[in-house]
Amino acid sequence: MSGATFLEIILAIILPPLGVFLRYECKVEFWICVLLTIFGWLPGIIYAIYILTKRTTPFS
């Protein structure tokens, strides 16, 4: 799982912004997740799991 911990994934399913916050703190990824979660719980989960499991390059 390219760096995502089990706890982050579980928290992303229960409360999506919390799972993203543990990794990215208050950066743009967290605020996008909050916005998507306000629009609906499922879009927030999908985004949170995507952002936590995506591979990052050294220059990103």
Contacts in CASP RR format, 6 or more apart in sequence:
PFRMAT RR
TARGET T0000
AUTHOR 0000-0000-0000
METHOD contacts of the structure
MODEL  1
MSGATFLEIILAIILPPLGVFLRYECKVEFWICVLLTIFGWLPGIIYAIY
ILTKRTTPFS
1 9 0 8 1.000
1 53 0 8 1.000
2 53 0 8 1.000
2 54 0 8 1.000
2 55 0 8 1.000
2 56 0 8 1.000
3 53 0 8 1.000
4 23 0 8 1.000
4 52 0 8 1.000
4 53 0 8 1.000
7 22 0 8 1.000
8 19 0 8 1.000
8 22 0 8 1.000
8 23 0 8 1.000
8 52 0 8 1.000
9 49 0 8 1.000
9 52 0 8 1.000
9 53 0 8 1.000
11 18 0 8 1.000
11 19 0 8 1.000
11 22 0 8 1.000
12 18 0 8 1.000
12 19 0 8 1.000
12 20 0 8 1.000
12 45 0 8 1.000
12 48 0 8 1.000
12 49 0 8 1.000
12 52 0 8 1.000
13 45 0 8 1.000
13 49 0 8 1.000
16 33 0 8 1.000
16 36 0 8 1.000
16 37 0 8 1.000
16 41 0 8 1.000
16 44 0 8 1.000
16 45 0 8 1.000
16 47 0 8 1.000
16 48 0 8 1.000
17 30 0 8 1.000
17 33 0 8 1.000
17 34 0 8 1.000
17 37 0 8 1.000
17 44 0 8 1.000
17 48 0 8 1.000
19 48 0 8 1.000
19 52 0 8 1.000
20 29 0 8 1.000
20 30 0 8 1.000
20 33 0 8 1.000
20 47 0 8 1.000
20 48 0 8 1.000
20 51 0 8 1.000
20 52 0 8 1.000
21 30 0 8 1.000
23 29 0 8 1.000
23 51 0 8 1.000
23 52 0 8 1.000
24 30 0 8 1.000
24 51 0 8 1.000
29 51 0 8 1.000
32 47 0 8 1.000
33 44 0 8 1.000
33 47 0 8 1.000
33 48 0 8 1.000
33 51 0 8 1.000
36 43 0 8 1.000
36 44 0 8 1.000
36 46 0 8 1.000
36 47 0 8 1.000
37 43 0 8 1.000
37 44 0 8 1.000
END
